[in-house]
Amino acid sequence: MNTRKIILRRDALKAAAGIVGGAVLGGCACAEKLGIASGVGAATGGDCDISAAEDLMREHALLHRLLVVYDEGARRIDAGEDAPLKPLGEAAAVVRTFVEDYHERLEETHVFPRARADARFTALVDVLQAQHNAGRRLTDAIRELTGSNAGHSEGARLSQSLKQYRAMYLPHAAREGTVLFPALPGLFGCSEYRRLGERFETREEELFGRDGFARMVDRVAAIERSLNVGDLSRFTPRI
């Protein structure tokens, strides 16, 4: 390799390193806003905007943590232990307020109509909407069965409702995350898709205040701790 090629290659590597370094630094700021920085709980801050799909996906992740809570509640009931009514009721309240009345309403108002108009997604959206409706009925049942008038004799029904909710929403969220959400930029176009993310963030702040998602993560983490499922390492199999 001659001297000129060596110099050009060296300069290219320096430029690439600068780009990567800038991306990493920018990613750190974004990570803080997304609540994925190092440390316990959800961090906040940073200046980057969160896209519509990123917003929906992080909310799915919060739902998955609630499904772990539901799974633990059903496990205890099926094992003959007392139903942990208070933490399950608190989890159901988050599901109703954040998942169903906020996250799903965003999908139904902004995403589903655009996707349903595309023949590739019509049938999928019809199923997703039917599952939203079924999920709300299950949440009604769970809240009733964990309310102040609930009795432990209804444990079997509560366990069934918890397991039905989990069984439906695992594939539901996975299908949205792998089929529908990746299609959003194409369905909306770049400019409108960017505005969609801004609209989602504005609505979240209207309903839950600044850093509302971070506070919701902390709320779910407190529920996890009350059921002793907050330690991630406990889910590592001993093999």
BAZAZA-262228 format. One line per 3 residues: number of its first residue (from 1); their letters; for each residue x, y, z of N, C-alpha, C, O. Coordinates in nm, 3 decimals. Last residue first. Layout:
<atoms>
NUM = A = X,Y,Z,X,Y,Z,X,Y,Z,X,Y,Z  ...
</atoms>
This chain:
<atoms>
239 = IRP = -2.863,-2.361,3.534,-2.827,-2.473,3.446,-2.676,-2.492,3.445,-2.626,-2.582,3.377  -3.100,-2.194,3.654,-2.981,-2.254,3.714,-2.945,-2.380,3.634,-2.992,-2.489,3.664  -3.217,-1.910,3.471,-3.226,-2.051,3.505,-3.093,-2.103,3.560,-2.987,-2.060,3.516
236 = TFR = -3.303,-1.598,3.600,-3.197,-1.670,3.531,-3.204,-1.818,3.569,-3.196,-1.850,3.687  -3.475,-1.464,3.756,-3.534,-1.530,3.640,-3.429,-1.604,3.557,-3.462,-1.666,3.455  -3.333,-1.330,3.943,-3.408,-1.448,3.989,-3.468,-1.526,3.873,-3.507,-1.642,3.888
233 = SLD = -3.228,-1.102,3.832,-3.144,-1.222,3.833,-3.220,-1.348,3.874,-3.177,-1.459,3.844  -3.410,-0.896,3.874,-3.404,-0.959,3.743,-3.329,-1.092,3.745,-3.362,-1.184,3.670  -3.615,-0.844,4.132,-3.475,-0.878,4.107,-3.467,-0.956,3.977,-3.512,-1.071,3.969
230 = GVN = -3.887,-0.821,4.168,-3.815,-0.706,4.116,-3.670,-0.733,4.084,-3.606,-0.653,4.014  -4.056,-0.991,4.286,-4.018,-1.024,4.149,-3.942,-0.907,4.085,-3.935,-0.897,3.963  -4.177,-0.952,4.536,-4.045,-1.016,4.529,-4.012,-1.066,4.388,-3.948,-1.170,4.371
227 = LSR = -4.395,-0.797,4.543,-4.419,-0.940,4.515,-4.288,-1.019,4.506,-4.289,-1.137,4.472  -4.292,-0.549,4.581,-4.387,-0.598,4.682,-4.418,-0.746,4.664,-4.461,-0.813,4.758  -4.144,-0.515,4.350,-4.074,-0.538,4.477,-4.168,-0.594,4.582,-4.128,-0.677,4.663
224 = EIA = -4.351,-0.467,4.165,-4.265,-0.585,4.152,-4.196,-0.617,4.285,-4.192,-0.733,4.327  -4.441,-0.221,4.257,-4.531,-0.337,4.261,-4.450,-0.465,4.253,-4.477,-0.561,4.325  -4.215,-0.067,4.200,-4.259,-0.081,4.339,-4.354,-0.200,4.355,-4.348,-0.272,4.455
221 = AVR = -4.216,-0.081,3.921,-4.104,-0.140,3.995,-4.141,-0.160,4.142,-4.102,-0.260,4.202  -4.441,0.070,3.864,-4.444,-0.074,3.836,-4.332,-0.144,3.913,-4.351,-0.255,3.963  -4.341,0.321,3.940,-4.461,0.266,4.004,-4.470,0.115,3.985,-4.503,0.042,4.078
218 = DVM = -4.130,0.355,3.764,-4.102,0.346,3.907,-4.221,0.286,3.983,-4.204,0.210,4.079  -4.278,0.375,3.527,-4.183,0.265,3.545,-4.152,0.246,3.693,-4.147,0.133,3.741  -4.409,0.614,3.579,-4.487,0.492,3.566,-4.399,0.368,3.581,-4.440,0.269,3.641
215 = RAF = -4.198,0.793,3.575,-4.270,0.772,3.701,-4.356,0.645,3.695,-4.372,0.577,3.797  -4.131,0.772,3.305,-4.034,0.735,3.408,-4.103,0.709,3.541,-4.070,0.613,3.611  -4.362,0.876,3.186,-4.325,0.736,3.164,-4.228,0.689,3.272,-4.241,0.578,3.323
212 = GDR = -4.361,1.145,3.269,-4.467,1.055,3.312,-4.431,0.909,3.295,-4.466,0.826,3.379  -4.203,1.367,3.234,-4.138,1.243,3.279,-4.241,1.142,3.329,-4.213,1.064,3.419  -4.477,1.580,3.304,-4.341,1.566,3.254,-4.276,1.443,3.316,-4.293,1.416,3.435
209 = GFL = -4.803,1.417,3.296,-4.705,1.515,3.337,-4.568,1.489,3.277,-4.546,1.389,3.209  -4.997,1.252,3.202,-4.916,1.203,3.314,-4.810,1.302,3.361,-4.735,1.273,3.454  -5.142,1.381,2.996,-5.209,1.288,3.086,-5.129,1.259,3.214,-5.187,1.245,3.321
206 = EEE = -4.958,1.548,2.867,-5.089,1.600,2.907,-5.153,1.512,3.014,-5.210,1.563,3.111  -4.753,1.369,2.808,-4.729,1.475,2.907,-4.859,1.536,2.956,-4.871,1.572,3.073  -4.881,1.213,2.616,-4.831,1.151,2.739,-4.810,1.256,2.847,-4.845,1.234,2.964
203 = RTE = -4.926,1.404,2.417,-5.040,1.342,2.485,-4.997,1.277,2.616,-5.069,1.285,2.716  -4.663,1.459,2.338,-4.749,1.565,2.392,-4.865,1.508,2.471,-4.899,1.556,2.579  -4.583,1.212,2.239,-4.515,1.269,2.356,-4.599,1.379,2.421,-4.605,1.389,2.543
200 = FRE = -4.756,1.188,2.018,-4.759,1.089,2.126,-4.698,1.147,2.253,-4.754,1.132,2.362  -4.672,1.404,1.864,-4.810,1.401,1.915,-4.822,1.304,2.030,-4.889,1.332,2.129  -4.416,1.324,1.797,-4.434,1.445,1.878,-4.573,1.448,1.941,-4.590,1.488,2.056
197 = GLR = -4.480,1.105,1.636,-4.404,1.086,1.760,-4.418,1.204,1.853,-4.431,1.188,1.974  -4.609,1.242,1.429,-4.683,1.144,1.508,-4.611,1.119,1.641,-4.675,1.112,1.746  -4.408,1.389,1.311,-4.511,1.461,1.386,-4.592,1.367,1.475,-4.638,1.406,1.582
194 = RYE = -4.277,1.177,1.187,-4.208,1.255,1.290,-4.309,1.331,1.376,-4.296,1.336,1.498  -4.472,1.100,1.005,-4.430,1.006,1.108,-4.358,1.079,1.220,-4.377,1.045,1.338  -4.479,1.318,0.840,-4.597,1.291,0.922,-4.563,1.194,1.034,-4.616,1.204,1.145
191 = SCG = -4.221,1.296,0.725,-4.263,1.417,0.797,-4.379,1.390,0.891,-4.379,1.432,1.006  -4.216,1.027,0.609,-4.120,1.076,0.708,-4.172,1.194,0.791,-4.166,1.191,0.913  -4.514,0.824,0.605,-4.418,0.914,0.541,-4.336,0.985,0.647,-4.381,1.000,0.761
188 = FLG = -4.698,0.638,0.702,-4.719,0.780,0.728,-4.631,0.872,0.644,-4.670,0.985,0.616  -4.617,0.386,0.621,-4.759,0.418,0.617,-4.784,0.568,0.629,-4.880,0.620,0.572  -4.342,0.389,0.666,-4.393,0.379,0.530,-4.539,0.416,0.518,-4.581,0.472,0.417
185 = PLA = -4.332,0.409,0.946,-4.272,0.513,0.864,-4.323,0.510,0.720,-4.344,0.614,0.658  -4.481,0.164,1.021,-4.534,0.298,1.042,-4.466,0.406,0.958,-4.537,0.490,0.901  -4.382,-0.092,1.011,-4.441,-0.039,0.888,-4.484,0.107,0.901,-4.520,0.168,0.801
182 = PFL = -4.301,-0.161,1.266,-4.198,-0.135,1.166,-4.252,-0.075,1.037,-4.177,-0.014,0.960  -4.566,-0.196,1.383,-4.485,-0.080,1.415,-4.372,-0.055,1.315,-4.347,0.060,1.280  -4.661,-0.447,1.264,-4.728,-0.319,1.247,-4.634,-0.200,1.270,-4.625,-0.112,1.184
179 = VTG = -4.462,-0.655,1.312,-4.533,-0.639,1.184,-4.585,-0.496,1.167,-4.557,-0.431,1.066  -4.344,-0.655,1.561,-4.268,-0.710,1.448,-4.334,-0.688,1.313,-4.268,-0.701,1.210  -4.521,-0.537,1.742,-4.382,-0.494,1.740,-4.303,-0.543,1.622,-4.203,-0.480,1.585
176 = ERA = -4.762,-0.673,1.699,-4.754,-0.530,1.673,-4.608,-0.487,1.655,-4.576,-0.410,1.564  -4.679,-0.928,1.780,-4.721,-0.907,1.642,-4.719,-0.759,1.606,-4.678,-0.722,1.495  -4.621,-0.883,2.051,-4.515,-0.931,1.962,-4.552,-0.907,1.816,-4.466,-0.869,1.736
173 = AHP = -4.866,-0.810,2.156,-4.759,-0.712,2.154,-4.648,-0.753,2.059,-4.588,-0.668,1.993  -5.000,-1.062,2.111,-5.053,-0.934,2.062,-4.941,-0.832,2.048,-4.922,-0.773,1.942  -4.858,-1.258,2.251,-4.856,-1.258,2.104,-4.907,-1.127,2.044,-4.862,-1.087,1.937
170 = LYM = -4.913,-1.138,2.516,-4.778,-1.173,2.470,-4.773,-1.180,2.317,-4.690,-1.112,2.258  -5.188,-1.106,2.546,-5.106,-0.989,2.517,-4.962,-1.021,2.482,-4.895,-0.937,2.423  -5.303,-1.360,2.596,-5.343,-1.282,2.478,-5.240,-1.175,2.444,-5.207,-1.155,2.327
167 = ARY = -5.184,-1.448,2.830,-5.179,-1.534,2.712,-5.216,-1.458,2.585,-5.164,-1.488,2.478  -5.251,-1.241,3.010,-5.112,-1.265,2.972,-5.104,-1.344,2.842,-5.025,-1.310,2.753  -5.530,-1.278,3.025,-5.474,-1.149,2.982,-5.331,-1.169,2.932,-5.294,-1.119,2.826
164 = QKL = -5.543,-1.539,3.123,-5.600,-1.507,2.992,-5.543,-1.377,2.938,-5.512,-1.366,2.820  -5.427,-1.509,3.374,-5.361,-1.593,3.274,-5.415,-1.568,3.135,-5.339,-1.574,3.038  -5.615,-1.343,3.500,-5.476,-1.301,3.488,-5.405,-1.379,3.377,-5.331,-1.321,3.297
161 = SQS = -5.843,-1.507,3.489,-5.841,-1.379,3.420,-5.699,-1.328,3.398,-5.667,-1.277,3.291  -5.762,-1.724,3.651,-5.796,-1.746,3.511,-5.790,-1.615,3.432,-5.739,-1.613,3.320  -5.731,-1.595,3.897,-5.617,-1.659,3.833,-5.644,-1.680,3.684,-5.556,-1.656,3.601
158 = LRA = -5.998,-1.521,3.946,-5.894,-1.420,3.930,-5.774,-1.477,3.858,-5.720,-1.415,3.766  -6.117,-1.772,3.973,-6.160,-1.683,3.864,-6.057,-1.575,3.839,-6.030,-1.540,3.724  -5.985,-1.864,4.200,-5.975,-1.939,4.074,-6.013,-1.852,3.955,-5.949,-1.857,3.850
155 = GES = -6.058,-1.674,4.401,-5.920,-1.688,4.355,-5.907,-1.757,4.222,-5.828,-1.715,4.138  -6.285,-1.615,4.532,-6.286,-1.592,4.388,-6.147,-1.610,4.327,-6.121,-1.567,4.215  -6.241,-1.638,4.797,-6.310,-1.750,4.733,-6.313,-1.736,4.582,-6.339,-1.834,4.511
152 = HGA = -6.146,-1.403,4.892,-6.046,-1.502,4.848,-6.112,-1.623,4.782,-6.044,-1.703,4.717  -6.336,-1.126,4.760,-6.312,-1.232,4.858,-6.215,-1.334,4.803,-6.202,-1.349,4.681  -6.367,-0.773,4.724,-6.328,-0.904,4.671,-6.304,-1.002,4.785,-6.257,-0.964,4.893
149 = NSG = -6.417,-0.518,4.792,-6.522,-0.616,4.824,-6.489,-0.756,4.777,-6.571,-0.847,4.787  -6.200,-0.378,4.698,-6.221,-0.383,4.842,-6.326,-0.485,4.883,-6.324,-0.534,4.995  -6.073,-0.576,4.417,-6.125,-0.458,4.484,-6.152,-0.481,4.632,-6.129,-0.590,4.684
146 = TLE = -6.008,-0.784,4.260,-5.903,-0.739,4.353,-5.948,-0.617,4.433,-5.869,-0.560,4.508  -6.223,-0.826,4.098,-6.180,-0.939,4.182,-6.067,-0.902,4.277,-6.034,-0.981,4.365  -6.238,-0.585,3.958,-6.348,-0.626,4.046,-6.302,-0.731,4.146,-6.336,-0.726,4.264
143 = RIA = -6.002,-0.601,3.816,-6.021,-0.492,3.913,-6.134,-0.524,4.010,-6.127,-0.493,4.128  -6.055,-0.823,3.657,-5.943,-0.826,3.751,-5.959,-0.717,3.857,-5.931,-0.741,3.974  -6.274,-0.732,3.503,-6.290,-0.847,3.592,-6.180,-0.849,3.698,-6.207,-0.874,3.815
140 = DTL = -6.157,-0.519,3.362,-6.273,-0.495,3.447,-6.289,-0.607,3.550,-6.313,-0.582,3.668  -5.966,-0.667,3.223,-5.922,-0.573,3.325,-6.037,-0.535,3.418,-6.018,-0.522,3.539  -6.134,-0.806,3.048,-6.055,-0.880,3.147,-6.007,-0.788,3.258,-6.007,-0.827,3.375
137 = RRG = -6.227,-0.592,2.897,-6.322,-0.672,2.976,-6.249,-0.753,3.082,-6.297,-0.765,3.195  -5.989,-0.510,2.782,-6.059,-0.419,2.874,-6.162,-0.494,2.957,-6.182,-0.464,3.075  -5.931,-0.730,2.620,-5.842,-0.695,2.731,-5.909,-0.603,2.831,-5.887,-0.616,2.951
134 = ANH = -6.132,-0.715,2.429,-6.131,-0.828,2.521,-6.044,-0.798,2.642,-6.078,-0.835,2.754  -6.047,-0.481,2.297,-6.179,-0.486,2.361,-6.187,-0.598,2.464,-6.240,-0.579,2.574  -5.798,-0.566,2.202,-5.808,-0.451,2.292,-5.940,-0.455,2.369,-5.943,-0.435,2.491
131 = QAQ = -5.889,-0.768,2.032,-5.813,-0.804,2.152,-5.806,-0.688,2.250,-5.808,-0.711,2.371  -6.009,-0.621,1.831,-6.091,-0.716,1.908,-6.020,-0.756,2.037,-6.085,-0.775,2.140  -5.781,-0.490,1.735,-5.888,-0.414,1.798,-5.977,-0.504,1.883,-6.016,-0.467,1.994
128 = LVD = -5.637,-0.708,1.629,-5.579,-0.628,1.737,-5.686,-0.548,1.810,-5.684,-0.538,1.932  -5.812,-0.790,1.424,-5.784,-0.879,1.538,-5.729,-0.800,1.656,-5.769,-0.823,1.770  -5.801,-0.563,1.259,-5.931,-0.610,1.311,-5.911,-0.700,1.433,-5.984,-0.689,1.531
125 = VLA = -5.531,-0.559,1.194,-5.585,-0.452,1.279,-5.720,-0.492,1.337,-5.751,-0.459,1.451  -5.517,-0.787,1.027,-5.439,-0.779,1.151,-5.499,-0.676,1.246,-5.516,-0.703,1.364  -5.677,-0.713,0.810,-5.717,-0.826,0.894,-5.645,-0.823,1.029,-5.704,-0.854,1.132
122 = TFR = -5.524,-0.488,0.711,-5.664,-0.478,0.752,-5.704,-0.589,0.847,-5.759,-0.562,0.954  -5.270,-0.488,0.608,-5.283,-0.485,0.753,-5.428,-0.487,0.802,-5.452,-0.487,0.922  -5.275,-0.484,0.333,-5.180,-0.575,0.398,-5.205,-0.589,0.548,-5.167,-0.689,0.609
119 = ADA = -5.447,-0.280,0.261,-5.496,-0.418,0.257,-5.403,-0.517,0.326,-5.447,-0.622,0.372  -5.477,0.002,0.450,-5.381,-0.073,0.368,-5.420,-0.220,0.374,-5.424,-0.278,0.483  -5.653,0.091,0.635,-5.676,0.133,0.496,-5.581,0.064,0.398,-5.602,0.069,0.277
116 = RAR = -5.544,0.011,0.873,-5.661,-0.062,0.822,-5.689,-0.029,0.675,-5.744,-0.111,0.601  -5.347,0.204,0.916,-5.308,0.068,0.882,-5.424,-0.011,0.821,-5.405,-0.091,0.730  -5.502,0.428,0.978,-5.410,0.433,0.865,-5.371,0.292,0.821,-5.364,0.265,0.701
113 = PFV = -5.646,0.334,1.206,-5.716,0.379,1.085,-5.625,0.381,0.963,-5.667,0.341,0.854  -5.429,0.259,1.390,-5.518,0.161,1.331,-5.592,0.212,1.206,-5.600,0.138,1.108  -5.301,0.506,1.469,-5.232,0.401,1.394,-5.329,0.310,1.321,-5.312,0.285,1.202
110 = HTE = -5.473,0.689,1.606,-5.376,0.736,1.507,-5.319,0.626,1.416,-5.293,0.651,1.299  -5.661,0.556,1.769,-5.692,0.686,1.711,-5.602,0.720,1.594,-5.648,0.775,1.493  -5.547,0.317,1.850,-5.680,0.314,1.788,-5.713,0.446,1.717,-5.785,0.446,1.617
107 = ELR = -5.303,0.401,1.963,-5.306,0.309,1.850,-5.439,0.318,1.775,-5.441,0.325,1.652  -5.402,0.564,2.170,-5.315,0.619,2.067,-5.317,0.531,1.943,-5.331,0.581,1.831  -5.537,0.371,2.316,-5.614,0.477,2.253,-5.530,0.549,2.147,-5.584,0.590,2.043
104 = EHY = -5.325,0.221,2.415,-5.414,0.161,2.316,-5.500,0.266,2.246,-5.533,0.250,2.128  -5.205,0.418,2.591,-5.131,0.350,2.483,-5.225,0.296,2.375,-5.205,0.322,2.256  -5.445,0.503,2.755,-5.348,0.589,2.687,-5.285,0.519,2.566,-5.311,0.558,2.452
101 = DEV = -5.613,0.308,2.847,-5.671,0.441,2.824,-5.574,0.537,2.756,-5.616,0.641,2.705  -5.433,0.080,2.856,-5.559,0.079,2.781,-5.610,0.220,2.748,-5.646,0.247,2.633  -5.192,0.161,2.993,-5.192,0.072,2.875,-5.318,0.091,2.792,-5.311,0.115,2.672
98 = FTR = -5.264,0.346,3.197,-5.153,0.372,3.105,-5.161,0.288,2.978,-5.139,0.339,2.868  -5.506,0.261,3.325,-5.474,0.401,3.304,-5.372,0.422,3.193,-5.392,0.505,3.104  -5.509,-0.025,3.322,-5.623,0.053,3.276,-5.582,0.195,3.237,-5.618,0.245,3.130
95 = VVA = -5.254,-0.088,3.422,-5.298,-0.140,3.292,-5.412,-0.055,3.237,-5.411,-0.017,3.120  -5.270,0.035,3.670,-5.173,0.085,3.572,-5.212,0.038,3.432,-5.204,0.115,3.336  -5.467,-0.128,3.782,-5.493,0.016,3.769,-5.396,0.079,3.669,-5.436,0.167,3.592
92 = AAE = -5.339,-0.373,3.789,-5.454,-0.357,3.701,-5.489,-0.210,3.680,-5.536,-0.172,3.573  -5.152,-0.316,3.989,-5.106,-0.346,3.853,-5.220,-0.327,3.754,-5.199,-0.272,3.646  -5.322,-0.286,4.206,-5.241,-0.173,4.163,-5.191,-0.193,4.021,-5.186,-0.099,3.942
89 = GLP = -5.424,-0.547,4.222,-5.514,-0.436,4.195,-5.440,-0.312,4.147,-5.488,-0.241,4.059  -5.189,-0.679,4.286,-5.255,-0.710,4.160,-5.354,-0.600,4.123,-5.366,-0.565,4.006  -5.133,-0.570,4.540,-5.043,-0.543,4.427,-5.105,-0.576,4.292,-5.078,-0.508,4.193
86 = KLP = -5.380,-0.663,4.676,-5.341,-0.522,4.666,-5.245,-0.497,4.550,-5.273,-0.409,4.468  -5.395,-0.948,4.657,-5.496,-0.863,4.596,-5.449,-0.718,4.576,-5.475,-0.658,4.472  -5.248,-1.214,4.623,-5.193,-1.082,4.657,-5.280,-0.972,4.596,-5.243,-0.911,4.495
83 = ADE = -5.421,-1.485,4.763,-5.408,-1.399,4.645,-5.354,-1.263,4.688,-5.408,-1.201,4.779  -5.241,-1.723,4.952,-5.337,-1.612,4.949,-5.313,-1.527,4.825,-5.199,-1.500,4.788  -5.172,-2.035,4.779,-5.136,-1.922,4.865,-5.245,-1.815,4.858,-5.330,-1.817,4.769
80 = GAD = -5.214,-2.236,4.599,-5.289,-2.239,4.724,-5.252,-2.129,4.821,-5.297,-2.131,4.935  -5.100,-2.213,4.357,-5.025,-2.290,4.456,-5.095,-2.297,4.591,-5.044,-2.355,4.686  -5.267,-2.040,4.228,-5.272,-2.181,4.187,-5.198,-2.271,4.285,-5.227,-2.390,4.295
77 = IRR = -5.182,-1.801,4.352,-5.320,-1.850,4.370,-5.327,-1.999,4.338,-5.387,-2.076,4.413  -4.919,-1.783,4.258,-4.946,-1.795,4.402,-5.086,-1.849,4.428,-5.105,-1.934,4.515  -4.960,-1.762,3.981,-4.881,-1.873,4.036,-4.913,-1.893,4.184,-4.931,-2.006,4.229
74 = AGE = -5.099,-1.522,3.959,-5.167,-1.647,3.923,-5.093,-1.767,3.981,-5.155,-1.863,4.026  -4.892,-1.346,4.040,-5.018,-1.353,4.113,-5.092,-1.483,4.086,-5.141,-1.547,4.178  -4.702,-1.391,3.842,-4.670,-1.426,3.981,-4.797,-1.436,4.064,-4.809,-1.524,4.149
71 = DYV = -4.841,-1.292,3.620,-4.797,-1.432,3.622,-4.768,-1.478,3.764,-4.803,-1.589,3.803  -4.870,-1.024,3.686,-4.988,-1.108,3.671,-4.951,-1.256,3.682,-5.023,-1.334,3.744  -4.597,-0.953,3.675,-4.672,-0.939,3.801,-4.797,-1.027,3.796,-4.826,-1.098,3.892
68 = VLL = -4.551,-0.997,3.406,-4.475,-1.075,3.504,-4.545,-1.070,3.640,-4.551,-1.170,3.711  -4.716,-0.802,3.303,-4.753,-0.941,3.280,-4.675,-1.034,3.372,-4.726,-1.139,3.412  -4.570,-0.576,3.369,-4.698,-0.600,3.437,-4.745,-0.743,3.417,-4.809,-0.800,3.506
65 = RHL = -4.366,-0.607,3.188,-4.334,-0.615,3.331,-4.462,-0.636,3.413,-4.460,-0.706,3.515  -4.509,-0.569,2.952,-4.449,-0.701,2.978,-4.411,-0.715,3.126,-4.423,-0.824,3.182  -4.570,-0.296,2.974,-4.677,-0.396,2.981,-4.621,-0.533,3.012,-4.679,-0.607,3.092
62 = LAH = -4.315,-0.194,2.930,-4.378,-0.174,3.060,-4.492,-0.273,3.079,-4.510,-0.328,3.188  -4.288,-0.270,2.664,-4.196,-0.326,2.763,-4.252,-0.309,2.903,-4.238,-0.398,2.987  -4.482,-0.112,2.545,-4.499,-0.257,2.545,-4.409,-0.321,2.651,-4.450,-0.415,2.720
59 = ERM = -4.352,0.130,2.576,-4.476,0.107,2.653,-4.511,-0.041,2.653,-4.565,-0.091,2.752  -4.153,0.097,2.394,-4.113,0.105,2.535,-4.236,0.086,2.625,-4.225,0.033,2.736  -4.311,0.093,2.160,-4.237,-0.027,2.201,-4.194,-0.020,2.347,-4.198,-0.121,2.417
56 = LDE = -4.415,0.351,2.138,-4.506,0.239,2.155,-4.433,0.115,2.207,-4.487,0.040,2.289  -4.173,0.494,2.103,-4.264,0.525,2.214,-4.355,0.407,2.242,-4.372,0.367,2.357  -4.075,0.383,1.868,-3.998,0.369,1.993,-4.088,0.393,2.113,-4.080,0.322,2.213
53 = AAS = -4.276,0.472,1.691,-4.257,0.328,1.715,-4.179,0.304,1.843,-4.213,0.213,1.919  -4.240,0.753,1.704,-4.367,0.692,1.741,-4.351,0.544,1.774,-4.405,0.495,1.873  -3.920,0.843,1.849,-4.010,0.819,1.738,-4.137,0.751,1.788,-4.141,0.699,1.899
50 = IDC = -3.819,1.097,2.059,-3.850,0.955,2.052,-3.949,0.935,1.939,-4.052,1.003,1.933  -3.552,1.328,2.031,-3.692,1.298,2.017,-3.710,1.147,2.005,-3.626,1.078,1.947  -3.302,1.424,2.270,-3.344,1.358,2.148,-3.494,1.333,2.150,-3.555,1.318,2.256
47 = DGG = -3.199,1.535,2.499,-3.267,1.624,2.406,-3.323,1.553,2.284,-3.388,1.617,2.202  -3.201,1.448,2.851,-3.162,1.432,2.713,-3.250,1.514,2.621,-3.359,1.557,2.658  -3.419,1.291,3.098,-3.330,1.395,3.049,-3.293,1.368,2.905,-3.347,1.276,2.843
44 = TAA = -3.421,1.014,3.329,-3.484,1.110,3.239,-3.382,1.212,3.196,-3.272,1.219,3.251  -3.432,0.666,3.415,-3.367,0.796,3.411,-3.440,0.886,3.313,-3.512,0.839,3.225  -3.601,0.445,3.617,-3.600,0.508,3.486,-3.536,0.645,3.494,-3.579,0.731,3.572
41 = GVG = -3.411,0.210,3.822,-3.524,0.298,3.790,-3.508,0.362,3.655,-3.410,0.335,3.585  -3.066,0.220,3.877,-3.194,0.160,3.909,-3.304,0.259,3.878,-3.291,0.378,3.906  -2.812,0.232,3.614,-2.871,0.267,3.742,-3.007,0.202,3.759,-3.058,0.138,3.667
38 = SAI = -2.778,0.365,3.281,-2.738,0.277,3.390,-2.798,0.324,3.521,-2.829,0.442,3.537  -3.076,0.437,3.085,-2.941,0.463,3.131,-2.907,0.371,3.246,-2.996,0.307,3.304  -3.329,0.421,2.992,-3.250,0.299,2.985,-3.104,0.325,3.022,-3.017,0.243,2.993
35 = GLK = -3.514,0.623,2.946,-3.520,0.552,3.073,-3.439,0.425,3.073,-3.472,0.331,3.144  -3.507,0.783,2.729,-3.582,0.659,2.715,-3.591,0.582,2.845,-3.666,0.485,2.854  -3.335,0.976,2.818,-3.475,1.013,2.799,-3.562,0.888,2.788,-3.677,0.888,2.832
32 = EAC = -3.099,0.827,2.823,-3.151,0.884,2.946,-3.299,0.918,2.932,-3.379,0.891,3.022  -3.067,0.766,2.555,-3.093,0.657,2.649,-3.149,0.710,2.779,-3.236,0.647,2.839  -3.005,1.014,2.448,-3.133,0.952,2.414,-3.167,0.843,2.514,-3.283,0.829,2.555
29 = ACG = -2.755,1.046,2.556,-2.860,1.142,2.590,-2.996,1.083,2.561,-3.090,1.099,2.639  -2.627,0.828,2.435,-2.637,0.836,2.581,-2.747,0.931,2.622,-2.824,0.901,2.713  -2.642,0.888,2.165,-2.720,0.776,2.215,-2.734,0.779,2.366,-2.836,0.738,2.420
26 = GLV = -2.456,1.090,2.150,-2.597,1.121,2.129,-2.686,1.013,2.182,-2.793,1.040,2.236  -2.233,0.933,2.200,-2.267,1.040,2.292,-2.412,1.080,2.276,-2.482,1.102,2.375  -2.248,0.762,1.977,-2.253,0.706,2.112,-2.293,0.813,2.212,-2.377,0.789,2.299
23 = AGG = -2.227,0.943,1.769,-2.349,0.861,1.781,-2.362,0.805,1.920,-2.471,0.800,1.976  -1.971,1.043,1.811,-2.085,1.132,1.821,-2.214,1.056,1.838,-2.302,1.098,1.912  -1.825,0.808,1.766,-1.822,0.872,1.897,-1.939,0.965,1.916,-2.001,0.968,2.022
20 = VIG = -1.885,0.765,1.497,-1.929,0.667,1.596,-1.932,0.730,1.735,-2.026,0.709,1.812  -1.762,0.993,1.387,-1.905,0.969,1.368,-1.958,0.875,1.474,-2.062,0.900,1.534  -1.497,0.954,1.464,-1.569,1.072,1.510,-1.718,1.055,1.498,-1.794,1.097,1.586
17 = AAA = -1.438,0.720,1.328,-1.435,0.719,1.474,-1.510,0.838,1.530,-1.578,0.827,1.632  -1.453,0.814,1.066,-1.549,0.714,1.113,-1.555,0.709,1.264,-1.663,0.696,1.323  -1.234,0.984,1.066,-1.368,1.038,1.043,-1.474,0.943,1.094,-1.571,0.984,1.157
14 = KLA = -1.028,0.802,1.105,-1.050,0.908,1.202,-1.190,0.965,1.189,-1.258,0.990,1.289  -1.053,0.650,0.874,-1.075,0.586,1.003,-1.100,0.690,1.111,-1.184,0.670,1.200  -0.983,0.840,0.685,-1.117,0.782,0.682,-1.151,0.718,0.815,-1.264,0.729,0.863
11 = DRR = -0.718,0.886,0.750,-0.814,0.994,0.764,-0.957,0.943,0.766,-1.042,0.994,0.839  -0.610,0.634,0.686,-0.603,0.684,0.822,-0.706,0.794,0.846,-0.772,0.796,0.949  -0.657,0.626,0.411,-0.722,0.526,0.496,-0.723,0.572,0.641,-0.821,0.553,0.712
8 = LII = -0.493,0.835,0.328,-0.637,0.842,0.304,-0.712,0.746,0.395,-0.817,0.780,0.450  -0.243,0.735,0.405,-0.293,0.860,0.464,-0.443,0.869,0.449,-0.514,0.905,0.543  -0.226,0.505,0.246,-0.220,0.492,0.391,-0.280,0.615,0.457,-0.356,0.604,0.553
5 = KRT = -0.231,0.616,-0.010,-0.341,0.529,0.032,-0.344,0.514,0.183,-0.452,0.509,0.243  0.017,0.752,-0.007,-0.107,0.828,-0.023,-0.226,0.745,0.025,-0.315,0.798,0.092  0.207,0.542,0.019,0.191,0.639,0.126,0.059,0.713,0.117,-0.007,0.735,0.219
2 = NM = 0.068,0.219,-0.096,0.155,0.336,-0.102,0.120,0.437,0.006,0.020,0.423,0.077  0.086,-0.120,0.000,0.000,0.000,0.000,0.090,0.125,0.000,0.178,0.137,0.085
</atoms>
